[in-house]
Amino acid sequence: MGCTVDFSSSNTTGAGNITYSCDQLSTGGLKTVYLCDKANLVSKLATASSAINISDTGAATITSTTGLVDDGVDMLTLGFNNKDGFSNFTDVKTLNADGSGSAVPTIQLEFIRMGATLRNALETIARPGAELVAFVETAAGTYHIVGYDFGLYAGTVDGASGVARTDKNRFQLTLVGDENVLSYPIAKSEFDKVPL
């Protein structure tokens, strides 16, 4: 016998109707990505008596009154060309017949020019055993906390000079996670508490 799924109107976990609206922006791509170390985030929030709370519906709120950076969280802004045709965020949840499952968030970003400063920054991000948390704003105006439960890691850093004049000299960074649930949505007002 399978598990019961509660689709009743009294269900408070967000299992409501899925609707479509022509007024909702569906533009692909990313606008903003902030990155921090998960351990630093957790410890600084505790010290500042702040928190990131996850509701029954999966929505996240940040209880900081001054903002995460003012609370002492070391935040890195990942600047990229948001029209590069590469940078994106995917969130894939897979369930198996035996009841197991996982959610795999992936953030891919492209940075132009394989310079020394960029190389050193990417080396810092791409540490074995690192657990990172990303705050993502998509071009469609949605906001997400990614990797909050178990952390993201730098799956790949790929540099290429290009062959032809029309090719890009660039680095590409892929951040990957292995979570139990999809990333947590946050409101713009909560996302505004993140940046520098």
N, C-alpha and C positions, 0 to 999 in steps of 0.2 A: 504494500500500500504506500502511496506517495504522500508527500507533505501537502498540507492544506495551504492554499494561497488566499489571503483575505482581501477580496476586492470590494468589500462593503463600504458604504459611505462613512461608517464610523472608524475606519482604519486611519490612524494618525501617522503612519509611516510613509505617506506620500504615494500610495498606490492608486492614484486617481486616474481619470481619463486622460489620454494623450490627445491633444488637440493640435490643429494646424491653423496658422494665421498668416495671411499674406502680408501683414504688417510687421512680422518678425524678421529681423535681419539675419540672413544665413550666410553671409560672406565668409569665405575660408581664410585661414592664415592666423598669425599671431600679431599682437601689438606690443605687449610688454611681458617680460619674464624676469622675476627676481628669484634669487637662489640663496639659501642659507644652509648651514650645517644643522642637522636635526638635534644633536646634543646641545649645541649652543642655544638654539631656539627654546628647547624645553627648560634648560637651566636658567636662562635670562628671564623667561616669563615667570618662573617660580619666584625668582628673586624680586621681581617688580610687582608681585601679587597680581599678575595678569594671566590670561589663559586664552587658549583657543578652545571653544566649546563646540561640540558636535551635537545637533539636536536629533530627535527621533526620526526626523525626515531626512537627515543627512546634511542639512545646511550647517555651515560653520559660521561662528561669530568670534570676533576678537575682542576681548574685554579690556584691552589696554586703553587707557584714556589719553596717552600721549603718542602712541604709535610704537611699532615693534623696534624700530631703530633707536628711538629715544629710550626704550626699555633696555637697550644694550645689545640687541640682537645684531650680529655682524651680517649685513645683507649685501649681496653682490647683484648689481644690475647687469643683465646680459643684453648688450646693445647689438642689434642686428638689423639688416635691411628687411623691413616687413613686406617688401614686394619681391623677395628673392626667389619665389616659386619653390622653395624648399622647406623653410621653417614651418613646423606644425606640431600639434599635440593630438595624440590619440589615446583613448582609454578603452581597453578591450577586456571584457569580463567573459570568462569561459567556464561553463559548468559541465560536469561529467555525470554520467548515469549513476555512478557509485556515490554521488553526493559531494564529491570534492570539487573544488573550483578555485579560481584565482582571478584577480584583475591585474592587468599589465598596462600601466601608464607609460607612454613614451613621448618624450619631447625631443624634437630634432631642430637644431639651430645652425645657421650658416653665418660665418664671419669672414669678411673679405680680407685678403692679404695675409700671407703666412709670415708675419713679422715676429720678432723675438718677444715683444711684450705680450702679444696674444698667445704665443706658444707657451710662455711661462704661466700665464693665467690658466690655460687649459690643462697644463701639467698639474697645477694645484687642485683643480676640480677632479681630475682623473686619478684619484688616489685609491689604491685597493682598500676595500673595507669601509670606504666613506659612505655615510648615510646623509643624504641631502633632501631638503624640502623645497619645492618650487611654488611660487605664486604666479599664476598665469592669467593674462588677459587676452582673450581671443579677439579677432577682428569683428566678430559678430556681437561683441559686447557681453560675453559671458566671462565669469571669473571663477577660478578654481584653486584649491590648495591640493597639490599633487605630492604624493609620497609621505604624507603626514604620519601614517601608522608605522611603516617599516623602512621608509627612506628610499630615495632614488640613488642610483650610482651611474657613473659615466661608462656606458656600455662600449662606446667607441669614440675616438677622436681621429678624424680622417683629414689629412692635409693633401692638397693637390695643387700643382702649379698651373695646370691646364696645358693644352697642346696648341690650340689655335688662338688667334687674337680675340675671338669671341668667347673663349672659355674663361672661367673665373679662376683667379689665384685665391684660394680660400681654405679655411678649416671648416669642418662640419663636426658638431658635437651631438651625440645621442645620449640622452639620459633615460634610464629604464628603471622601473620598479616592479615589485611583486607584492601586491596588496590583497587584502580579503574583499574589499569593496571598491567601487568606482571612486574617483576623486571627489573631494567635497566641494560643492558649489558655495560661493560666498557672494554677498551683495557688493555693489560698487562702493558703498559707504564703508564696508569692512575692508575691501581691497585698498582703499585710500589710506588705511592705517599702516600699510606695509612699507612704502618706499622711503628713500633717504630724504 
